[in-house]
Amino acid sequence: MTSSISQWLRRTAPLVLVGTAVGLYLALSAKAQNGDPRDDEVSRIHIGYDIAPVPLNTQGLNPALVGLGSYIINASSTCNDCHTWPHYAPGGDPFQGQPEQINTQDYLGGGRPFPGGIVSRNLTPDPVTGLPAGLTLDEFINVIHTGIDPESPPDLLQVMPWPTFRKMRDRDLEAIYEYLSAIPSVP
């Protein structure tokens, strides 16, 4: 009886291995074709590094979050439109048919005036504390979730689209914060 089981295993084992390999191949192929979210995030991280308009200091930071934060800020949101003033370097305004050149000297340094005396905030790391916009991560997430800036409570932010950004995952907000921690400080 043991020899018949042994013979059966010798004959079927290769078929089982081939079947398992084919199944695994098909599953991985389907996963790749359907867009594995981890592959998508890795792609966004790489793109984030490619499109960062300023040099990044990732020392002590999570490099994956820095890259993802760059992608979110520079490819899928409009942070630069309000927090960099002026947005583009001279001769680099794509809306005037010029090759895009971000104003890197004032990148995310705030200063854009809005009606009612509102001025966009400097998001770069504070020169003394190193904290983006002078906020801890918890304070930053709280500002995004509530629209209440600790520098001007109890008023809600009136220009910042925090009602949209608060719908982001906390990981995305952490990525934005990590990226802001990696950019040069603008006085």
N, CA and C atoms as an extended XYZ file, in Angstrom:
561
Properties=species:S:1:pos:R:3:atomname:S:1:resname:S:1:resid:I:1 pbc="F F F"
N         0.815       -1.192        0.000 N   MET     1
C         0.000        0.000        0.000 CA  MET     1
C         0.860        1.257        0.000 C   MET     1
N         1.935        1.245        0.810 N   THR     2
C         2.799        2.418        0.819 CA  THR     2
C         3.486        2.609       -0.506 C   THR     2
N         3.763        1.540       -1.228 N   SER     3
C         4.399        1.723       -2.531 CA  SER     3
C         3.415        2.320       -3.529 C   SER     3
N         2.135        2.012       -3.429 N   SER     4
C         1.165        2.612       -4.350 CA  SER     4
C         0.974        4.092       -4.043 C   SER     4
N         1.011        4.450       -2.776 N   ILE     5
C         0.929        5.875       -2.401 CA  ILE     5
C         2.174        6.595       -2.890 C   ILE     5
N         3.315        5.960       -2.715 N   SER     6
C         4.562        6.550       -3.164 CA  SER     6
C         4.573        6.747       -4.674 C   SER     6
N         4.081        5.755       -5.400 N   GLN     7
C         4.009        5.880       -6.860 CA  GLN     7
C         3.038        6.993       -7.254 C   GLN     7
N         1.925        7.055       -6.560 N   TRP     8
C         0.915        8.094       -6.854 CA  TRP     8
C         1.502        9.485       -6.607 C   TRP     8
N         2.225        9.673       -5.514 N   LEU     9
C         2.848       10.961       -5.205 CA  LEU     9
C         3.880       11.335       -6.264 C   LEU     9
N         4.678       10.339       -6.687 N   ARG    10
C         5.685       10.627       -7.723 CA  ARG    10
C         5.028       11.064       -9.027 C   ARG    10
N         3.877       10.493       -9.355 N   ARG    11
C         3.204       10.854      -10.610 CA  ARG    11
C         2.447       12.173      -10.488 C   ARG    11
N         1.877       12.462       -9.341 N   THR    12
C         1.028       13.662       -9.221 CA  THR    12
C         1.769       14.893       -8.717 C   THR    12
N         2.854       14.687       -8.000 N   ALA    13
C         3.580       15.837       -7.452 CA  ALA    13
C         3.997       16.830       -8.532 C   ALA    13
N         4.566       16.373       -9.658 N   PRO    14
C         4.923       17.344      -10.695 CA  PRO    14
C         3.710       18.099      -11.232 C   PRO    14
N         2.571       17.402      -11.349 N   LEU    15
C         1.351       18.073      -11.824 CA  LEU    15
C         0.873       19.124      -10.830 C   LEU    15
N         0.965       18.789       -9.551 N   VAL    16
C         0.570       19.741       -8.509 CA  VAL    16
C         1.489       20.960       -8.542 C   VAL    16
N         2.777       20.735       -8.679 N   LEU    17
C         3.733       21.840       -8.732 CA  LEU    17
C         3.486       22.726       -9.960 C   LEU    17
N         3.263       22.089      -11.108 N   VAL    18
C         2.994       22.857      -12.322 CA  VAL    18
C         1.691       23.636      -12.172 C   VAL    18
N         0.681       22.966      -11.639 N   GLY    19
C        -0.610       23.644      -11.430 CA  GLY    19
C        -0.491       24.816      -10.479 C   GLY    19
N         0.271       24.637       -9.419 N   THR    20
C         0.490       25.730       -8.459 CA  THR    20
C         1.249       26.878       -9.112 C   THR    20
N         2.283       26.555       -9.871 N   ALA    21
C         3.065       27.599      -10.549 CA  ALA    21
C         2.202       28.357      -11.550 C   ALA    21
N         1.385       27.641      -12.336 N   VAL    22
C         0.504       28.308      -13.304 CA  VAL    22
C        -0.514       29.183      -12.579 C   VAL    22
N        -1.085       28.667      -11.510 N   GLY    23
C        -2.055       29.450      -10.735 CA  GLY    23
C        -1.438       30.712      -10.157 C   GLY    23
N        -0.245       30.573       -9.612 N   LEU    24
C         0.460       31.730       -9.057 CA  LEU    24
C         0.773       32.745      -10.146 C   LEU    24
N         1.242       32.249      -11.293 N   TYR    25
C         1.531       33.145      -12.420 CA  TYR    25
C         0.278       33.908      -12.849 C   TYR    25
N        -0.842       33.188      -12.974 N   LEU    26
C        -2.093       33.836      -13.398 CA  LEU    26
C        -2.560       34.857      -12.357 C   LEU    26
N        -2.425       34.503      -11.090 N   ALA    27
C        -2.837       35.434      -10.033 CA  ALA    27
C        -1.980       36.687      -10.053 C   ALA    27
N        -0.657       36.521      -10.185 N   LEU    28
C         0.227       37.690      -10.226 CA  LEU    28
C        -0.001       38.511      -11.480 C   LEU    28
N        -0.272       37.858      -12.596 N   SER    29
C        -0.546       38.589      -13.843 CA  SER    29
C        -1.816       39.410      -13.708 C   SER    29
N        -2.843       38.814      -13.123 N   ALA    30
C        -4.102       39.536      -12.936 CA  ALA    30
C        -3.896       40.712      -11.986 C   ALA    30
N        -3.107       40.479      -10.946 N   LYS    31
C        -2.820       41.549       -9.985 CA  LYS    31
C        -2.109       42.709      -10.675 C   LYS    31
N        -1.132       42.392      -11.527 N   ALA    32
C        -0.393       43.429      -12.246 CA  ALA    32
C        -1.305       44.159      -13.227 C   ALA    32
N        -2.170       43.411      -13.905 N   GLN    33
C        -3.063       44.038      -14.881 CA  GLN    33
C        -4.115       44.896      -14.199 C   GLN    33
N        -4.529       44.477      -13.003 N   ASN    34
C        -5.565       45.239      -12.287 CA  ASN    34
C        -4.976       46.377      -11.476 C   ASN    34
N        -3.674       46.487      -11.439 N   GLY    35
C        -3.031       47.594      -10.735 CA  GLY    35
C        -2.953       47.365       -9.243 C   GLY    35
N        -1.938       46.704       -8.811 N   ASP    36
C        -1.711       46.493       -7.392 CA  ASP    36
C        -1.493       47.841       -6.732 C   ASP    36
N        -2.287       48.178       -5.699 N   PRO    37
C        -2.132       49.487       -5.046 CA  PRO    37
C        -0.720       49.750       -4.539 C   PRO    37
N         0.001       48.687       -4.105 N   ARG    38
C         1.372       48.900       -3.634 CA  ARG    38
C         2.270       49.308       -4.789 C   ARG    38
N         2.046       48.694       -5.971 N   ASP    39
C         2.832       49.091       -7.140 CA  ASP    39
C         2.529       50.535       -7.496 C   ASP    39
N         1.256       50.931       -7.382 N   ASP    40
C         0.864       52.299       -7.695 CA  ASP    40
C         1.533       53.271       -6.731 C   ASP    40
N         1.591       52.932       -5.452 N   GLU    41
C         2.226       53.817       -4.491 CA  GLU    41
C         3.721       53.929       -4.757 C   GLU    41
N         4.354       52.825       -5.087 N   VAL    42
C         5.784       52.859       -5.408 CA  VAL    42
C         6.008       53.771       -6.613 C   VAL    42
N         5.161       53.674       -7.602 N   SER    43
C         5.262       54.527       -8.787 CA  SER    43
C         5.111       56.002       -8.400 C   SER    43
N         4.138       56.305       -7.542 N   ARG    44
C         3.930       57.698       -7.118 CA  ARG    44
C         5.124       58.214       -6.314 C   ARG    44
N         5.745       57.353       -5.529 N   ILE    45
C         6.932       57.755       -4.769 CA  ILE    45
C         8.061       58.142       -5.726 C   ILE    45
N         8.291       57.307       -6.735 N   HIS    46
C         9.347       57.608       -7.706 CA  HIS    46
C         9.038       58.897       -8.465 C   HIS    46
N         7.810       59.060       -8.896 N   ILE    47
C         7.420       60.284       -9.603 CA  ILE    47
C         7.615       61.482       -8.679 C   ILE    47
N         7.248       61.335       -7.405 N   GLY    48
C         7.414       62.424       -6.439 CA  GLY    48
C         8.843       62.922       -6.370 C   GLY    48
N         9.791       62.004       -6.350 N   TYR    49
C        11.193       62.416       -6.342 CA  TYR    49
C        11.582       63.079       -7.662 C   TYR    49
N        11.059       62.559       -8.755 N   ASP    50
C        11.394       63.124      -10.071 CA  ASP    50
C        10.883       64.549      -10.246 C   ASP    50
N         9.739       64.868       -9.636 N   ILE    51
C         9.124       66.175       -9.881 CA  ILE    51
C         9.351       67.184       -8.760 C   ILE    51
N        10.032       66.780       -7.700 N   ALA    52
C        10.306       67.737       -6.610 CA  ALA    52
C        11.103       68.908       -7.174 C   ALA    52
N        10.600       70.137       -7.043 N   PRO    53
C        11.283       71.275       -7.658 CA  PRO    53
C        12.468       71.813       -6.853 C   PRO    53
N        12.631       71.309       -5.635 N   VAL    54
C        13.717       71.788       -4.767 CA  VAL    54
C        14.502       70.584       -4.254 C   VAL    54
N        15.755       70.802       -3.841 N   PRO    55
C        16.514       69.689       -3.253 CA  PRO    55
C        15.862       69.242       -1.948 C   PRO    55
N        15.914       67.950       -1.677 N   LEU    56
C        15.278       67.399       -0.484 CA  LEU    56
C        16.327       66.880        0.485 C   LEU    56
N        16.104       67.146        1.763 N   ASN    57
C        16.959       66.619        2.814 CA  ASN    57
C        16.153       65.540        3.538 C   ASN    57
N        16.420       64.280        3.218 N   THR    58
C        15.653       63.185        3.796 CA  THR    58
C        16.294       62.590        5.046 C   THR    58
N        17.370       63.201        5.529 N   GLN    59
C        18.052       62.679        6.714 CA  GLN    59
C        17.075       62.619        7.886 C   GLN    59
N        16.946       61.429        8.466 N   GLY    60
C        16.063       61.234        9.615 CA  GLY    60
C        14.594       61.122        9.253 C   GLY    60
N        14.286       61.137        7.960 N   LEU    61
C        12.895       61.072        7.517 CA  LEU    61
C        12.629       59.743        6.817 C   LEU    61
N        11.377       59.435        6.629 N   ASN    62
C        10.978       58.236        5.905 CA  ASN    62
C        11.004       58.566        4.418 C   ASN    62
N        11.969       58.029        3.658 N   PRO    63
C        12.090       58.389        2.247 CA  PRO    63
C        10.847       58.073        1.418 C   PRO    63
N        10.160       56.987        1.734 N   ALA    64
C         8.946       56.646        0.982 CA  ALA    64
C         7.872       57.706        1.214 C   ALA    64
N         7.713       58.152        2.447 N   LEU    65
C         6.709       59.186        2.728 CA  LEU    65
C         7.098       60.516        2.091 C   LEU    65
N         8.381       60.825        2.063 N   VAL    66
C         8.834       62.068        1.417 CA  VAL    66
C         8.455       62.042       -0.060 C   VAL    66
N         8.758       60.939       -0.743 N   GLY    67
C         8.423       60.833       -2.165 CA  GLY    67
C         6.934       60.882       -2.419 C   GLY    67
N         6.159       60.176       -1.594 N   LEU    68
C         4.704       60.200       -1.739 CA  LEU    68
C         4.160       61.595       -1.467 C   LEU    68
N         4.686       62.252       -0.453 N   GLY    69
C         4.252       63.624       -0.149 CA  GLY    69
C         4.560       64.571       -1.285 C   GLY    69
N         5.728       64.410       -1.914 N   SER    70
C         6.059       65.237       -3.070 CA  SER    70
C         5.058       65.012       -4.192 C   SER    70
N         4.712       63.760       -4.415 N   TYR    71
C         3.733       63.451       -5.467 CA  TYR    71
C         2.402       64.136       -5.171 C   TYR    71
N         1.946       64.021       -3.927 N   ILE    72
C         0.650       64.611       -3.565 CA  ILE    72
C         0.695       66.129       -3.739 C   ILE    72
N         1.751       66.762       -3.242 N   ILE    73
C         1.842       68.224       -3.301 CA  ILE    73
C         2.087       68.726       -4.713 C   ILE    73
N         2.951       68.065       -5.459 N   ASN    74
C         3.384       68.606       -6.750 CA  ASN    74
C         2.633       68.060       -7.961 C   ASN    74
N         1.904       66.957       -7.791 N   ALA    75
C         1.212       66.379       -8.950 CA  ALA    75
C        -0.294       66.323       -8.791 C   ALA    75
N        -0.782       66.246       -7.560 N   SER    76
C        -2.221       66.042       -7.426 CA  SER    76
C        -2.930       67.075       -6.567 C   SER    76
N        -2.229       68.068       -6.104 N   SER    77
C        -2.892       69.148       -5.369 CA  SER    77
C        -2.352       70.478       -5.886 C   SER    77
N        -2.862       71.531       -5.347 N   THR    78
C        -2.461       72.857       -5.834 CA  THR    78
C        -1.805       73.684       -4.732 C   THR    78
N        -1.051       73.042       -3.874 N   CYS    79
C        -0.400       73.744       -2.760 CA  CYS    79
C         0.451       74.909       -3.258 C   CYS    79
N         1.182       74.675       -4.351 N   ASN    80
C         2.068       75.695       -4.899 CA  ASN    80
C         1.303       76.951       -5.321 C   ASN    80
N         0.066       76.781       -5.775 N   ASP    81
C        -0.708       77.927       -6.265 CA  ASP    81
C        -0.951       78.978       -5.186 C   ASP    81
N        -1.102       78.542       -3.955 N   CYS    82
C        -1.358       79.501       -2.876 CA  CYS    82
C        -0.148       79.741       -1.980 C   CYS    82
N         0.659       78.718       -1.795 N   HIS    83
C         1.742       78.826       -0.817 CA  HIS    83
C         3.090       79.202       -1.409 C   HIS    83
N         3.157       79.428       -2.719 N   THR    84
C         4.367       79.963       -3.352 CA  THR    84
C         3.950       81.230       -4.075 C   THR    84
N         4.616       82.340       -3.758 N   TRP    85
C         4.241       83.605       -4.381 CA  TRP    85
C         5.459       84.349       -4.847 C   TRP    85
N         5.540       84.659       -6.126 N   PRO    86
C         4.695       84.181       -7.214 CA  PRO    86
C         4.944       82.697       -7.483 C   PRO    86
N         4.010       82.046       -8.174 N   HIS    87
C         4.079       80.602       -8.400 CA  HIS    87
C         5.288       80.201       -9.236 C   HIS    87
N         5.521       80.965      -10.304 N   TYR    88
C         6.536       80.568      -11.290 CA  TYR    88
C         7.674       81.581      -11.328 C   TYR    88
N         8.843       81.073      -11.697 N   ALA    89
C        10.004       81.941      -11.888 CA  ALA    89
C         9.771       82.769      -13.156 C   ALA    89
N        10.422       83.927      -13.269 N   PRO    90
C        10.262       84.729      -14.496 CA  PRO    90
C        10.575       83.890      -15.741 C   PRO    90
N         9.675       83.950      -16.709 N   GLY    91
C         9.837       83.196      -17.948 CA  GLY    91
C         9.436       81.741      -17.839 C   GLY    91
N         8.881       81.323      -16.695 N   GLY    92
C         8.541       79.917      -16.487 CA  GLY    92
C         7.075       79.657      -16.227 C   GLY    92
N         6.192       80.529      -16.753 N   ASP    93
C         4.753       80.381      -16.526 CA  ASP    93
C         4.121       79.583      -17.669 C   ASP    93
N         3.711       78.325      -17.409 N   PRO    94
C         3.134       77.516      -18.482 CA  PRO    94
C         1.827       78.083      -19.015 C   PRO    94
N         1.137       78.905      -18.228 N   PHE    95
C        -0.113       79.508      -18.683 CA  PHE    95
C         0.133       80.598      -19.726 C   PHE    95
N         1.383       80.991      -19.864 N   GLN    96
C         1.762       81.956      -20.900 CA  GLN    96
C         2.553       81.268      -22.013 C   GLN    96
N         2.456       79.935      -22.059 N   GLY    97
C         3.132       79.186      -23.104 CA  GLY    97
C         4.623       79.015      -22.872 C   GLY    97
N         5.088       79.300      -21.680 N   GLN    98
C         6.506       79.178      -21.352 CA  GLN    98
C         6.768       77.809      -20.716 C   GLN    98
N         7.990       77.297      -20.829 N   PRO    99
C         8.301       76.033      -20.144 CA  PRO    99
C         8.188       76.241      -18.632 C   PRO    99
N         7.482       75.346      -17.978 N   GLU   100
C         7.228       75.508      -16.543 CA  GLU   100
C         8.520       75.546      -15.737 C   GLU   100
N         8.602       76.558      -14.873 N   GLN   101
C         9.713       76.678      -13.932 CA  GLN   101
C         9.144       77.226      -12.630 C   GLN   101
N         9.032       76.346      -11.641 N   ILE   102
C         8.507       76.738      -10.329 CA  ILE   102
C         9.459       77.760       -9.697 C   ILE   102
N         8.889       78.690       -8.967 N   ASN   103
C         9.662       79.666       -8.207 CA  ASN   103
C        10.270       78.930       -7.005 C   ASN   103
N        11.450       78.372       -7.189 N   THR   104
C        12.071       77.570       -6.133 CA  THR   104
C        12.596       78.422       -4.981 C   THR   104
N        12.895       79.675       -5.243 N   GLN   105
C        13.418       80.552       -4.189 CA  GLN   105
C        12.375       80.763       -3.089 C   GLN   105
N        11.104       80.830       -3.472 N   ASP   106
C        10.031       81.078       -2.500 CA  ASP   106
C         9.102       79.876       -2.358 C   ASP   106
N         9.561       78.697       -2.777 N   TYR   107
C         8.724       77.507       -2.833 CA  TYR   107
C         8.068       77.193       -1.490 C   TYR   107
N         6.760       77.251       -1.482 N   LEU   108
C         5.896       76.975       -0.337 CA  LEU   108
C         6.173       77.893        0.849 C   LEU   108
N         6.768       79.050        0.567 N   GLY   109
C         7.079       80.024        1.612 CA  GLY   109
C         5.935       80.960        1.951 C   GLY   109
N         4.769       80.771        1.336 N   GLY   110
C         3.596       81.600        1.652 CA  GLY   110
C         3.714       82.989        1.058 C   GLY   110
N         2.886       83.877        1.567 N   GLY   111
C         2.946       85.274        1.167 CA  GLY   111
C         1.966       85.702        0.093 C   GLY   111
N         1.163       84.779       -0.440 N   ARG   112
C         0.191       85.193       -1.461 CA  ARG   112
C        -0.952       85.927       -0.777 C   ARG   112
N        -1.222       87.153       -1.237 N   PRO   113
C        -2.317       87.926       -0.624 CA  PRO   113
C        -3.678       87.520       -1.205 C   PRO   113
N        -4.674       87.508       -0.347 N   PHE   114
C        -6.060       87.239       -0.725 CA  PHE   114
C        -6.939       88.355       -0.184 C   PHE   114
N        -8.127       88.517       -0.725 N   PRO   115
C        -9.042       89.546       -0.201 CA  PRO   115
C        -9.298       89.352        1.286 C   PRO   115
N        -9.526       90.433        1.980 N   GLY   116
C        -9.803       90.390        3.409 CA  GLY   116
C        -8.564       90.344        4.264 C   GLY   116
N        -7.410       90.642        3.673 N   GLY   117
C        -6.172       90.658        4.448 CA  GLY   117
C        -5.599       89.274        4.728 C   GLY   117
N        -6.123       88.265        4.076 N   ILE   118
C        -5.622       86.901        4.269 CA  ILE   118
C        -4.347       86.728        3.441 C   ILE   118
N        -3.334       86.127        4.051 N   VAL   119
C        -2.063       85.862        3.381 CA  VAL   119
C        -1.737       84.384        3.595 C   VAL   119
N        -1.360       83.707        2.521 N   SER   120
C        -1.055       82.276        2.650 CA  SER   120
C         0.127       82.062        3.585 C   SER   120
N         0.074       80.957        4.301 N   ARG   121
C         1.055       80.632        5.324 CA  ARG   121
C         2.306       79.985        4.727 C   ARG   121
N         3.435       80.235        5.357 N   ASN   122
C         4.699       79.591        5.021 CA  ASN   122
C         4.628       78.150        5.532 C   ASN   122
N         4.756       77.185        4.623 N   LEU   123
C         4.689       75.773        4.987 CA  LEU   123
C         6.059       75.139        5.184 C   LEU   123
N         7.123       75.886        4.896 N   THR   124
C         8.467       75.311        4.973 CA  THR   124
C         8.876       75.102        6.431 C   THR   124
N         9.901       74.287        6.649 N   PRO   125
C        10.342       74.036        8.026 CA  PRO   125
C        10.769       75.325        8.735 C   PRO   125
N        10.324       75.469        9.959 N   ASP   126
C        10.742       76.596       10.788 CA  ASP   126
C        12.250       76.505       10.969 C   ASP   126
N        12.975       77.629       10.766 N   PRO   127
C        14.442       77.567       10.859 CA  PRO   127
C        14.958       77.143       12.231 C   PRO   127
N        14.181       77.358       13.289 N   VAL   128
C        14.637       77.011       14.632 CA  VAL   128
C        14.222       75.587       15.005 C   VAL   128
N        12.928       75.270       14.836 N   THR   129
C        12.420       73.965       15.273 CA  THR   129
C        12.508       72.890       14.192 C   THR   129
N        12.561       73.303       12.923 N   GLY   130
C        12.546       72.351       11.815 CA  GLY   130
C        11.172       71.813       11.495 C   GLY   130
N        10.154       72.280       12.227 N   LEU   131
C         8.792       71.794       12.012 CA  LEU   131
C         8.143       72.527       10.837 C   LEU   131
N         7.529       71.801        9.915 N   PRO   132
C         6.836       72.445        8.792 CA  PRO   132
C         5.752       73.389        9.301 C   PRO   132
N         5.787       74.625        8.815 N   ALA   133
C         4.842       75.663        9.238 CA  ALA   133
C         4.869       75.864       10.751 C   ALA   133
N         5.928       75.374       11.410 N   GLY   134
C         6.031       75.495       12.864 CA  GLY   134
C         5.079       74.581       13.614 C   GLY   134
N         4.500       73.568       12.933 N   LEU   135
C         3.509       72.679       13.527 CA  LEU   135
C         4.063       71.269       13.718 C   LEU   135
N         3.664       70.634       14.806 N   THR   136
C         3.955       69.216       14.963 CA  THR   136
C         3.056       68.445       13.991 C   THR   136
N         3.338       67.175       13.798 N   LEU   137
C         2.498       66.360       12.926 CA  LEU   137
C         1.052       66.361       13.418 C   LEU   137
N         0.851       66.178       14.717 N   ASP   138
C        -0.515       66.169       15.257 CA  ASP   138
C        -1.212       67.503       15.031 C   ASP   138
N        -0.495       68.609       15.230 N   GLU   139
C        -1.092       69.935       14.989 CA  GLU   139
C        -1.433       70.115       13.502 C   GLU   139
N        -0.531       69.669       12.635 N   PHE   140
C        -0.754       69.779       11.195 CA  PHE   140
C        -2.013       69.008       10.790 C   PHE   140
N        -2.117       67.759       11.243 N   ILE   141
C        -3.294       66.947       10.907 CA  ILE   141
C        -4.552       67.582       11.485 C   ILE   141
N        -4.465       68.137       12.688 N   ASN   142
C        -5.625       68.792       13.290 CA  ASN   142
C        -6.068       70.006       12.465 C   ASN   142
N        -5.117       70.790       11.975 N   VAL   143
C        -5.462       71.942       11.126 CA  VAL   143
C        -6.199       71.469        9.875 C   VAL   143
N        -5.703       70.415        9.258 N   ILE   144
C        -6.327       69.895        8.039 CA  ILE   144
C        -7.707       69.313        8.347 C   ILE   144
N        -7.843       68.620        9.472 N   HIS   145
C        -9.131       68.010        9.815 CA  HIS   145
C       -10.179       69.018       10.259 C   HIS   145
N        -9.751       70.082       10.932 N   THR   146
C       -10.723       71.020       11.525 CA  THR   146
C       -10.786       72.380       10.841 C   THR   146
N        -9.725       72.757       10.133 N   GLY   147
C        -9.675       74.089        9.537 CA  GLY   147
C        -9.310       75.175       10.535 C   GLY   147
N        -8.934       74.775       11.737 N   ILE   148
C        -8.566       75.748       12.772 CA  ILE   148
C        -7.046       75.810       12.870 C   ILE   148
N        -6.499       76.979       12.548 N   ASP   149
C        -5.058       77.205       12.607 CA  ASP   149
C        -4.726       77.705       14.003 C   ASP   149
N        -3.765       77.072       14.701 N   PRO   150
C        -3.434       77.515       16.053 CA  PRO   150
C        -2.939       78.959       16.121 C   PRO   150
N        -2.486       79.505       14.975 N   GLU   151
C        -2.042       80.900       14.974 CA  GLU   151
C        -3.210       81.880       14.908 C   GLU   151
N        -4.378       81.419       14.508 N   SER   152
C        -5.506       82.351       14.385 CA  SER   152
C        -6.831       81.731       14.823 C   SER   152
N        -6.855       81.044       15.994 N   PRO   153
C        -8.140       80.502       16.436 CA  PRO   153
C        -9.038       81.635       16.896 C   PRO   153
N       -10.316       81.537       16.963 N   PRO   154
C       -11.108       80.358       16.606 CA  PRO   154
C       -11.565       80.388       15.136 C   PRO   154
N       -11.066       81.357       14.376 N   ASP   155
C       -11.510       81.468       12.989 CA  ASP   155
C       -11.081       80.268       12.166 C   ASP   155
N       -11.977       79.827       11.280 N   LEU   156
C       -11.647       78.750       10.357 CA  LEU   156
C       -10.871       79.316        9.179 C   LEU   156
N        -9.989       78.511        8.642 N   LEU   157
C        -9.256       78.920        7.449 CA  LEU   157
C       -10.268       79.218        6.344 C   LEU   157
N       -10.129       80.369        5.703 N   GLN   158
C       -11.117       80.800        4.725 CA  GLN   158
C       -10.730       80.520        3.280 C   GLN   158
N        -9.463       80.384        2.975 N   VAL   159
C        -9.028       80.164        1.603 CA  VAL   159
C        -8.542       78.725        1.424 C   VAL   159
N        -7.886       78.189        2.418 N   MET   160
C        -7.351       76.832        2.367 CA  MET   160
C        -8.490       75.827        2.174 C   MET   160
N        -8.374       74.939        1.178 N   PRO   161
C        -9.447       73.959        0.939 CA  PRO   161
C        -9.385       72.769        1.904 C   PRO   161
N        -9.310       73.053        3.200 N   TRP   162
C        -9.211       71.999        4.202 CA  TRP   162
C       -10.404       71.044        4.183 C   TRP   162
N       -11.644       71.497        3.818 N   PRO   163
C       -12.732       70.514        3.773 CA  PRO   163
C       -12.471       69.380        2.766 C   PRO   163
N       -11.709       69.671        1.729 N   THR   164
C       -11.352       68.630        0.761 CA  THR   164
C       -10.187       67.797        1.287 C   THR   164
N        -9.158       68.457        1.780 N   PHE   165
C        -7.964       67.748        2.240 CA  PHE   165
C        -8.244       66.876        3.464 C   PHE   165
N        -9.221       67.239        4.285 N   ARG   166
C        -9.491       66.434        5.483 CA  ARG   166
C       -10.044       65.058        5.137 C   ARG   166
N       -10.461       64.865        3.896 N   LYS   167
C       -10.967       63.567        3.451 CA  LYS   167
C        -9.833       62.615        3.082 C   LYS   167
N        -8.609       63.112        3.085 N   MET   168
C        -7.446       62.279        2.759 CA  MET   168
C        -7.167       61.315        3.900 C   MET   168
N        -6.505       60.211        3.553 N   ARG   169
C        -6.064       59.266        4.575 CA  ARG   169
C        -4.980       59.935        5.426 C   ARG   169
N        -4.916       59.549        6.690 N   ASP   170
C        -3.874       60.102        7.563 CA  ASP   170
C        -2.484       59.794        7.018 C   ASP   170
N        -2.312       58.637        6.373 N   ARG   171
C        -1.004       58.313        5.776 CA  ARG   171
C        -0.634       59.351        4.726 C   ARG   171
N        -1.597       59.799        3.925 N   ASP   172
C        -1.315       60.825        2.926 CA  ASP   172
C        -0.957       62.149        3.594 C   ASP   172
N        -1.657       62.488        4.666 N   LEU   173
C        -1.338       63.722        5.395 CA  LEU   173
C         0.047       63.610        6.040 C   LEU   173
N         0.382       62.434        6.555 N   GLU   174
C         1.723       62.216        7.107 CA  GLU   174
C         2.775       62.353        6.007 C   GLU   174
N         2.451       61.870        4.808 N   ALA   175
C         3.388       61.981        3.687 CA  ALA   175
C         3.605       63.445        3.315 C   ALA   175
N         2.533       64.215        3.292 N   ILE   176
C         2.656       65.647        3.002 CA  ILE   176
C         3.549       66.307        4.050 C   ILE   176
N         3.302       65.999        5.309 N   TYR   177
C         4.089       66.566        6.398 CA  TYR   177
C         5.566       66.168        6.275 C   TYR   177
N         5.812       64.903        5.952 N   GLU   178
C         7.196       64.421        5.829 CA  GLU   178
C         7.898       65.147        4.678 C   GLU   178
N         7.177       65.337        3.568 N   TYR   179
C         7.755       66.070        2.437 CA  TYR   179
C         8.059       67.510        2.846 C   TYR   179
N         7.121       68.157        3.530 N   LEU   180
C         7.351       69.532        3.974 CA  LEU   180
C         8.545       69.615        4.925 C   LEU   180
N         8.810       68.535        5.651 N   SER   181
C         9.970       68.493        6.541 CA  SER   181
C        11.277       68.402        5.783 C   SER   181
N        11.205       67.937        4.510 N   ALA   182
C        12.409       67.695        3.714 CA  ALA   182
C        12.792       68.860        2.808 C   ALA   182
N        11.900       69.841        2.642 N   ILE   183
C        12.191       70.935        1.712 CA  ILE   183
C        12.990       72.035        2.403 C   ILE   183
N        13.654       72.884        1.633 N   PRO   184
C        14.410       73.978        2.239 CA  PRO   184
C        13.489       74.982        2.949 C   PRO   184
N        13.997       75.551        3.998 N   SER   185
C        13.263       76.573        4.741 CA  SER   185
C        13.324       77.892        3.968 C   SER   185
N        12.188       78.568        3.920 N   VAL   186
C        12.112       79.912        3.321 CA  VAL   186
C        11.822       80.867        4.472 C   VAL   186
N        12.685       81.860        4.666 N   PRO   187
C        12.481       82.785        5.809 CA  PRO   187
C        11.179       83.567        5.695 C   PRO   187
